[in-house]
Amino acid sequence: MDQFIKLFIVFFAFQHSISAQTDSLSIKRDTLVFGEIKNDTLVKETIWQKLKYDARNGANGFLYTFAQPTRWDKKDLAYFGGALVGTGILYLSDEEISGFFRRQEKDIPHAVSEFGFRFGKPLVNYGLTGSVYLVGLLSKNEKIRYTGVLMITSASVSGLLQQAMKTVAGRARPSTELGHDYFDPFNGSPAFSSFPSGHTALSVTTCYALSKQFSSPWIKGGFYVLGMVSPMSRIWEGAHWASDVFLSTVMSVAIVECVDSYLKRDNKYKLSPEQSKNKISWNVRMGYNQVGLVGTF
């Protein structure tokens, strides 16, 4: 069984197990405030209450995101169509793009390549997102805690979705030298797990979720660049085609937006009005020799 699937099963089972337990406290959650309860036992129970609350929100956000296509309107269908068209255009140029990037691999610093490979691995990704969540939980910082829930839930959705898609597609990686149009559905071997990119899914969801917590375009841009290191490294290493990376990037952004929208419904977390806004507006842009999604913030 794939490493990511193992991590996902543990994560999702943990979410459901603790959210299914009944409250042992007679005090309502809204009245529990960190720092105002001096008794050690009550402090621990308060943390447990918040942990259960976050797990329930994460599990519900996970299911909400997978059910989102049933609620799509014309604009959503246009975005989906734009993503497919963009993927198709890159698909036609995959051989040329891959060849160009692979020729540059020897000039890429080893540290950059290593970072790109490690940053998109499930163990590293969940270590980072889990650490962000625990910092928010233990430091009583609602924004950081919310960010951790957003990151973990988004990574779980994108990770499971890409794993299912690549298993069904069975696309050969560039390094197999079989060509960009060679597919062996349900092959299951790593050599036929190119479409879409798992490293891209995890690195982009993590960095995009983090970028949404800042208003500065410079900080946002820094996270965007960081999130694209793994995708680019996978192309020049011959592990993925450009179309694999493009579709994974678009899916990851859409997933983060969807989870973010759910978590901000009904004031689930005490965020400032500015933090509660969905700051990025997405539009499909099509023209001569170009197609894509443009975010305005």
N, C-alpha and C positions, 0 to 999 in steps of 0.2 A: 504493500500500500504506500502510496506517495506520502512524503514527509508532510506536505501541506495538509492533506486530508486528515492525517493523524492529529495535527495541531488543531484543525478546525473542529473535529469531533469532540475533542477535550474541551475546547472553548465553548461550543454551543451547548454541550451537555451541562457544563458548569453554569451557564446562564440560566437554563431552564430549571436546574435542580434548586438553585437558591431563590429563584423568583417564585417557585411553586410553594415554598415554605410559608407558613402563616406567621404573622408578626407576634413576637413574644412579649412586646412591650405594650402597655396600655396607653402610652403617650403617643399622640399622632405624630407622623413624620414631620409635618410642618412646624411643630413646636420644638423639635430637637435642634439645638444650635451648638456647633462646636465651640469650645472655650467657655461655655456658660455652665457646664455640668462638671462638677469637681470630683464626683465619685468615679473611681477608676472603672468599676464595672459598667456603669452607665455610659462612659466614654466609649468603651469597646463595643457595647451594644449599639450605640449611635453609628459608629463606623460600619458595623454589620448591616444596619438598616440602610445606609446610603449605598453600600455595596449591592444589596439586593435590589434596591431601586434602580441603580445604574444597569445591572444585569437585565432586569425586566425591560428597561428602555432599549438596551442594545438588541435583545432578542426580538422585540416588537419592530424595531427599526429594520432589522435584518429581513423579517417577513414582509414588512411594508415595501421595502425596496424591490424585492422579487415580484411583488404583486403590482408594482407601478405600471407596467405596460397595459394593464387592463383599464387604467385611468388616463391613458394618453389622449391628447386632443390633436387638432390639426398641426399646431406648432411643434408638438413633440414628434409627430410623425415626420415633419419636415426635417427636424434635427437628425432623426434616425436615418432618413433617406440621404441626407448630406454626408453622414458618417459612412454609409455604404458606398456612396459614389466616390468619396475620398479614398476609401480603402481599395476600391476597384481601380482607380487611376494609379495608385502606388503599386498595386499588384502587377499591372502591365509593365512597370519599370523596375520591378524587384531585382531582376538579374543585374541590371546596370548599376543600381544604387548599391547593392551588396558588393559587387566587384570593386567599386570605388572605395567604399569604407574599409573593406578587408585589406586593400593595398596600403591603407594608412596605419594599420594596426602596429606595425613595428615602430612607428613614430610616437605612439601614445605612451606616456609615462606609466610604468608598471603600477604605481600607487593608484592612479586614476582607474585603470582596468580592474585592479583588485577591489577598490571601493565599489565600483559599479556592480561587480559580481556579488559581493557580500551584502550590499545594502538591499538588494532585492530578494534575499533569501528569507524564507518564513521565520526561522529561528531568530535572526537578527531583527527582522521587522517587528515581530511580536515582542521581542525584548525591549525595543525602543518604545513602541506604543503602550506596552504594559507599564513601563517605567514612568511615562508621562502621566498615565492614569493614577498610578500609586502616589506620585508626587502631589497631584491635585487632591486626592482623597485624604492623605495624611497631613497635608499642609492647610486643609480647609479652604482651598482656593477653588471656587465654583467654576471659573472659566477654564482652568487647567484640567479639572476633573471632567468637565463637559468635552473638552478637546480630546482627552483620552478615550472617552466613550465613542466619539465620532471616528477617531482613527481606527480603533479596534473593530468596530462594526463595519466600517467601509472596507477595511482590508479583508475581513471575513467574507463579505459579499463578493468583492472583486476576485479574491483568490479562488473561491469555490466556483464561480462562474467561468473563469478562464480555464480552470482545471477540467471542467466538464466539456467545454468547447474544444480544447486541444485533444482530448481523448476521442471525441467524435470525429474531428477533422483528420487527425493523423497526418498532418502536413510534414514533409521532410524538411529538416533544417538545411540551411545553406551549406554547412560543413559536410553534408553527405554527398554533395556534388550531383544530386539527382535532378536538380532543377526546381524552379519556383512553383511549378504546377504539378508536382508529384505528391499525391495524397494516398494514404493507406489507412482508411478509417478504422478506429478501434485497435490499431496496432499495439499501443500501450508502451512502446519502448521510448526512451529519451530521444532517440534520433528522429522520431516522428511525433514530436511534441512542440512544433514550432508555432502553430497558430491557435490562439494569440500568445503574447508574451507574459509569462508569470512574473518575471522580474519587474517588468514595466508596471503591471497591475499593482504590485505592492509598493514600489517606490513612488509612483505617481499619486496613489491614494494618500499615502503618508504625508508627502510634501504639500500636496494641494490642500489637504485638511489643515495642516499647520499654517499655510499661507492665508487661509480664510480668517485667521484670528488676528490679523494685522491690517491696518488701513494704509500703511505706507506702500506705495507701488514699488519702491526699491527693495523692501523686505520681501514683498510678494514675489518680485522678479527673482530674488536670490533663491527662494524656495523652488520656483519653477525650474531654474537652472539646475539646482541640486537634484530635483526629481527626475531630470532627463539624463543624468549621467548613466544610470543603469540601462535605460533603453538604448542609448547610443553605443554603450560598450557591448551590448548584445549583438548589435548589427556588425560592428567592426571585428568581433570575434567569430562571426559566422554562425552564431547561435539562433538568430532570428532574421526574418526579412523585414523590410521597412513597413510593409502593410500590416505585419503582425504587431509591430510596435505602435503604429498609428491607431489601429482599432482599440488596442488595450488602453492607450492614453485617453481616447474619447470616452470609452466605457468607464474608466476610473473616475474621470471628472464628473460624469453624469451620476455615478453612484454616490460620490461624496455629496453632491448637491442634493440628491434625494434623501440620504440619511440625515443630512444637516437640516433639511426642511422638516423632517419628521420630529427630530429631537427638539426643534424650536417651537413646535406646536404646543398650544395650551400652557406656555410658560413652564415647561418641565424643569428648566434650570434658571436660576436667578442671574440672568445676564443683563447688561445695560441695554437700553434701546438700540444703541449703535451696534453692539455685538449681536443683537438679535436679527439684524437685517441681513438678507441675502444680498451681498454687495455686488455680485457679478451678474450681468445680463448677457445671455448667450444668443448669438445670431448666426444664421447660416449665410456665408458669403460665397457666391459663385461668380466666375468671370472667365475670361479667356485664359486657358492654361492654369487655372487655379480653382480650388474648392476647399472649403474648410469651415470650422467653427471659430467664431471670433468672440472673445469675452471682453466686455466693457465694465470697468470698475472705477 
